[in-house]
Amino acid sequence: MIQNRLKKGLGRGLSSLLGDTSKKIETNKVLIKDLIRNKFQPRKHFNKESLEELTNSIKEQGVIQPIIVRPDKLLEGKYEIIAGERRWLASQNAGLHEVPVVILNVNDVKSLEFSIVENVQRQDLNPIEEARGYQRLVDDFNYNQEKLSKFIGKSRSYIANSLRLLGLPEEVLLMVETGNLSAGHARSLVGLNNSVDIAKKIIQKKLSVRQSEILARQFRDKKFKLILKKDTNIIDLQKDLEEKTGLSVSINNKKNNSGTISFEYRDLDQLDKLINTIKKNY
């Protein structure tokens, strides 16, 4: 019963970890104090009301679905949570001393993969946590967007749009994380130098995503009107690069087709991301 529930609830992420899914999934009981947080867990924010509801459910019915863990590399007798941190927190709040777990021996990349898949399938991550999880797979484990798309089960455009959000200033990212700004609103701001001010205006005026896109386009058009009669192909290329990198891009093409291209970055993280992208592709 537990085996079928796990397979159905966690899909291909669990299958990829278990390998041969015909094998019986063994459930153990582990003391709550012997479980520790997963350093790769992409989820940072837990809804207080939702956590209270789960706590009440656990008080009544116990922990129905086991927590997925792996032996900790450094602390003997301790287990790192791969998936189920919310169940672990709620179990503590419910006053439990031990919880059911499934123990797996997996490496860091499998742990991160599974944590992201489980959270995405449950829609537990906010858009920024999700994007940062994808980015970590790219930066630390040599994933590309195509591989991410196949593994997560999302389209390449979905993955690309998710990663683009990380090009926004931290202040805007925080607005998305706290739920004050949707991912759709935020995507319209990528590449704008005054994205923080526009985001505040969107929230203040309670604009729809469509209205936000129109507002952002006005600022983009105003910016490009200040550029002296640039070739439309160059302007299109600038826009394309800005959308893909999340940075402000300027291309100056001379009559002899020589020229310069510049990327404006706001912090060292954006600079490192740009340098790594260039290194990977050239």
Residue pairs with C-beta under 8 A, 6 or more apart in sequence:
2 25
2 27
2 65
2 66
3 24
3 25
5 64
5 65
6 14
6 25
6 65
6 66
6 102
7 14
7 15
7 21
9 65
9 121
10 68
10 83
10 114
10 117
10 118
10 121
11 117
11 121
11 153
12 117
12 151
12 153
13 113
13 114
13 116
13 117
13 118
13 121
14 21
14 68
14 114
14 118
15 21
16 110
16 113
16 114
16 151
17 104
17 106
17 110
17 113
17 114
18 25
18 104
25 102
26 102
26 103
27 66
27 100
27 101
27 102
28 100
28 101
28 102
28 103
29 98
29 99
29 100
29 101
30 69
30 79
30 98
30 99
30 101
31 97
31 98
32 88
32 91
32 92
32 96
32 97
32 98
32 99
34 77
34 78
34 79
35 67
35 69
35 78
35 79
35 80
35 81
35 88
35 99
35 101
36 72
36 75
36 78
36 79
36 80
36 81
37 80
37 81
37 85
38 80
38 81
38 82
38 85
38 111
38 115
39 80
40 108
40 111
40 112
40 115
40 136
41 81
41 85
41 115
42 112
42 115
42 116
42 119
42 125
42 129
42 130
42 132
42 133
42 136
43 85
43 115
43 119
43 124
43 125
43 129
44 129
44 177
45 126
45 129
45 177
46 86
46 89
50 86
51 86
51 89
51 90
51 93
52 93
54 86
54 87
54 90
55 90
55 93
55 94
56 94
57 90
58 87
58 90
58 91
58 94
58 96
59 94
59 95
62 96
63 87
63 91
63 96
63 99
63 100
65 84
65 87
66 84
66 99
66 100
66 101
66 102
67 81
67 83
67 84
67 87
67 88
67 99
67 100
67 101
67 102
68 81
68 82
68 83
68 84
68 101
68 102
68 104
68 114
68 118
69 79
69 80
69 81
69 82
69 84
69 101
69 102
69 103
69 104
70 79
70 80
70 82
70 103
70 104
70 105
70 106
70 111
71 78
71 79
71 80
71 103
71 105
72 78
72 79
72 80
79 101
79 103
80 111
81 88
82 104
82 106
82 111
82 114
82 115
83 114
83 115
83 118
83 119
86 124
87 99
88 99
91 99
106 114
108 141
109 137
109 140
109 141
112 133
112 136
112 137
112 140
112 141
113 137
113 151
115 133
116 125
116 130
116 133
116 134
116 137
116 152
117 151
117 152
118 124
119 125
119 129
119 130
119 133
120 130
120 152
120 154
125 133
126 176
126 177
126 179
127 162
127 165
127 176
127 182
127 183
127 186
128 165
128 166
128 173
128 176
128 177
129 177
130 162
131 162
131 163
131 165
131 166
132 166
134 143
134 148
134 152
134 159
134 162
134 163
135 163
135 166
137 143
137 148
138 144
138 145
138 148
138 163
139 276
143 151
145 156
145 159
145 160
145 163
146 156
148 154
148 159
149 155
149 156
149 158
149 159
152 159
160 244
161 183
161 187
162 183
164 187
164 190
164 243
164 244
164 246
165 173
165 176
165 183
165 186
165 187
165 190
165 246
166 173
166 246
166 273
167 190
167 191
167 245
167 246
167 247
167 270
168 186
168 189
168 190
168 195
168 246
169 195
169 196
169 266
171 196
171 199
172 181
172 186
172 189
172 195
172 196
172 199
173 186
175 181
175 186
175 199
175 203
176 182
176 183
176 186
180 203
181 199
181 202
181 203
182 209
184 209
184 212
185 199
185 202
185 207
185 209
185 212
186 199
188 209
188 212
188 213
188 215
188 216
189 195
189 198
189 199
189 212
189 216
190 242
190 243
190 246
191 220
191 239
191 242
191 243
191 245
191 246
191 247
191 248
191 249
192 198
192 216
192 219
192 220
192 248
193 248
193 264
194 219
198 212
198 215
198 216
198 219
201 207
201 215
202 211
202 212
202 215
207 215
220 239
224 230
224 235
227 235
230 251
230 253
231 253
234 251
234 253
237 251
238 249
238 250
238 251
241 247
241 249
241 251
241 263
242 248
242 249
245 263
245 274
245 277
246 270
247 263
247 264
247 265
247 270
247 274
248 263
248 264
249 261
249 262
249 263
249 264
250 261
250 262
250 264
251 259
251 260
251 261
252 259
252 260
252 261
253 259
263 274
265 271
265 274
